[in-house]
């Protein structure tokens, strides 16, 4: 008999390491971010000459382990940049 608890437990999330192994080195995730949420990371300790309105939607490329590797101003550009660098982009919301 099959244990029904095992079949219905959908609350387990993969660990960050398991998620990273799933896609390998070439899988990157593209997700929209609000500029206000990432600008502090970009300007910490540096002068930043470009003014980006806080509500601007940017597109972040993340490695499979979750590390942000790039920010782009356009979704199509983010996908193109990933492909140009021999990575496979997927969309994450």
N, C-alpha and C positions, 0 to 999 in steps of 0.2 A: 504494500500500500504506500502511496506517495504522501509524504507529510505536507498537508495543505499550507502550513505556516511558511514553509520554504518557498512555495509557489506564489504566495501572495505578498511577500515582503519586498516592496519596491522602494523602501526608504534608504537602503544602503547606497551610498555614493562612492564612486571610485576614489582612491587616494590620489594625491597629486602625482606621485610617482607612477601609479598604474595608468593614470590618464596620459602622462608624458610618454610612456612606453607604447601606448595604443597608437599614437600617430608617428612615432619615430622623430628623427631630427628634422624631417622635411615638412611636417604638418604645422601650419600656423593658423591661428584663429583671429578673425577680423571681427571687431565689435565696435559699435558706436560708443563714444564717451563724450561727456560735456567738457568743454575747455576748462571751465572753472574747477573741475575735479582733478585735472592733471597739470595745470599750469604751475602750481607750486613745486611739483616734482621737477619740472623742466627748468625753472628759473632759480632753483636753490643754489646760492653762492655765485651766481653769474648774472651779468647784465643781459637783459633780453630786449632787443630793439624792435621786435614786432609786436604790434598791439592786436590781440585777438579778443573779441568780445566774449565775455564769460559764458554766454548762452550758446556759443558756436558748437556745432556737432563736429567732432573729429572722429577719425577711425583709427583704432589702435590695433596693431599687429602683435599678437602674443605667441611666444613659443609654446610648445605643448606642456611645458612645466609651469606656465602661467606668467613667465617673465615678459614684460613689455619690451619689444624690440624696435618698434617704430610707431610714429604717429603720422597720419596723413590727413589732408583736408578733404579728401574725396574717396568714397568707397571703391569706385572703379580703379582709381589710382593705387589704392592699397592692395587690391587683388592683382593688378598688373605688376606692381613692384615685387610682390611675393613670387609670382610666376617667373619674373625675369631673374630672380635669384634662386631659381630651381627649388622653390618651396610650393607646397600644395595648400592654398588658402581655403578655409571653410568659414562660414558665417556663424557667429554666436550672438545671441541677444541677451 
